[in-house]
């Protein structure tokens, strides 16, 4: 199982626990807003992040796993407020890239 992040890793690294928990809440809020959480992820989101929260592959759907695999490292060291805007920005680019690939495939199919 792929683990993207654990709150405890940051706390053990010397980050302020409240700041870490806020980061995780921000990430889960974003994933919720984009419909990227699985039922298990929704349960964690609704329960709320704490110092034992882990973000792993079973909490997100296929698109969520693909997005986090490509971009999670780009945001994890940011503040909670910066994470929210950066995730939105990266997700828009991610979706545009996926759309571009689909359009290329469609174009190839239409040429046949």
Buried (B, 14 or more C-beta within 10 A) or exposed (E): EEEBBBBBEBBEEEBEEEEBBBBBBBBBBBBBEBEBBBEEBBEBBEEEBBBEBBBBBBBBBEBBBBBBEEBBEEBBEBEBEEBBEBBEEBBEEBEEEEEEEEEEEEEEEEEE
